[in-house]
């Protein structure tokens, strides 16, 4: 399950850098949850061809993240924003308890 989420996240960041065929394979397999056999039937290729295309796309997505780190930085920023939101909420609660508006 963790790999599925990771690939889906990387696809959101780097999917446009894949070929159209690779984009379709990742979309079908990870986002639409189709089996290799279902994708092969829809695309008119072998199950092995689908698997190879997905594996190549996964490798490219991971390599792009290793070089660019957009997803990692995005997650760091999101975590920082969440800490700020919690701090703002705590400050608001504290101010209301002491009667400061």
C-alpha positions in Angstrom: 0.0 0.0 0.0 2.8 2.4 0.8 4.4 1.9 -2.6 1.0 2.7 -4.3 0.8 6.0 -2.4 4.4 6.8 -3.1 4.0 6.2 -6.9 0.7 8.1 -7.0 2.3 11.1 -5.3 5.3 11.0 -7.6 3.0 10.6 -10.6 1.2 13.8 -9.5 4.6 15.7 -9.5 6.3 14.1 -12.4 3.6 12.4 -14.5 3.8 14.9 -17.3 7.4 14.0 -17.9 6.5 10.4 -18.8 5.4 9.3 -22.2 1.7 9.3 -22.9 1.8 5.4 -22.8 3.5 5.4 -19.5 1.1 7.9 -18.1 -1.8 5.8 -19.1 -0.3 2.6 -17.6 0.4 4.3 -14.3 -3.1 5.9 -14.3 -4.8 2.6 -15.0 -2.8 0.5 -12.6 -2.4 2.8 -9.6 -5.2 5.3 -9.8 -7.9 3.2 -11.4 -6.8 0.0 -9.8 -7.0 -2.1 -13.0 -5.1 -5.4 -13.1 -2.3 -6.0 -15.6 -4.6 -8.3 -17.6 -7.3 -5.7 -17.8 -4.9 -3.0 -18.9 -3.4 -5.4 -21.5 -6.8 -6.2 -22.9 -7.7 -2.5 -23.1 -4.4 -1.5 -24.7 -4.1 -4.5 -27.0 -0.7 -5.5 -25.7 0.6 -8.4 -23.6 0.4 -8.5 -19.8 4.2 -8.6 -19.8 4.3 -5.5 -21.9 2.1 -3.7 -19.4 4.3 -4.8 -16.5 7.5 -3.7 -18.3 6.0 -0.3 -19.1 4.8 0.2 -15.5 8.2 -0.8 -14.1 10.0 1.6 -16.5 7.7 4.4 -15.5 8.1 3.7 -11.8 11.9 3.7 -12.2 11.7 7.1 -14.0 9.5 8.6 -11.4 11.8 7.5 -8.5 14.9 8.7 -10.4 13.2 12.1 -11.0 12.4 12.4 -7.3 16.0 11.5 -6.4 17.3 14.3 -8.6 14.7 17.0 -8.0 13.1 16.2 -4.6 9.9 18.1 -5.3 7.7 15.6 -3.4 10.1 15.5 -0.4 10.2 19.3 -0.2 6.4 19.5 -0.7 5.9 17.2 2.3 8.3 19.2 4.4 6.5 22.4 3.6 3.1 20.8 4.3 4.4 19.6 7.7 5.7 23.1 8.5 2.3 24.6 7.5 0.6 22.1 9.8 2.8 23.0 12.7 2.1 26.7 12.1 -1.7 26.0 12.0 -1.4 24.1 15.3 0.6 26.9 16.9 -1.9 29.6 15.7 -4.7 27.5 17.1 -2.9 27.2 20.5 -2.2 30.9 20.6 -5.9 31.6 19.8 -7.0 29.3 22.6 -4.5 30.8 25.0 -5.6 34.4 24.2 -9.3 33.5 24.7 -8.5 31.9 28.1 -6.7 35.0 29.3 -9.4 37.3 27.9 -7.3 38.7 25.1 -9.1 39.1 21.8 
